[in-house]
Amino acid sequence: MKIQRFDHMHVRPKDFDRFNEKFQKFLGYDYLMNMPMDQYGAEVAYEPSPIGMEVFRLLDATKSVSAKIASESDGVFCVCYKVDNLAGAITEMESKGWKMLEYIDNNPILEAVFDTKDDFGFYIELTEYPFESMRDLAAQAQG
């Protein structure tokens, strides 16, 4: 598996609004996105690479694996790396004993979450997409 780079981390703060207010003040600008993601049981605030911050407000832990694992702790609960071949990376991760917990196909963005918490203290998500950063995708969408 070839890891291209760190992509983002998943954080569930004790106080979603306060955390986002303070972190955006630290950055000096607003996140790229802040939106409800009902299908995943969360509201998500997101700032892509190089900052790489995905902040969760848990709405319903039964809606997705990501929401369930977010419900288990406060703070950083998952680290995401961008890979060049997610299908190959899934095979490699599973051959090393890390079970895939969730696969998300938001074409062209593909993601897989693995059960690595016992080994690392957090889950690992791997992602593949055909552009440098999610900011590039947002720019394309705006025209």
Secondary structure, 3 states (H helix, E strand, C coil): CCEEEEEEEEEECCCHHHHHHHHHHHHCCCCCEEEEEHHHCEEEEEECCCCCEEEEEECCCCCCHHHHHHHCCCEEEEEEEEECCHHHHHHHHHHCCCCEEEEEEECCEEEEEECCHHHHCCEEEEEECCCCCHHHHHHHHHC
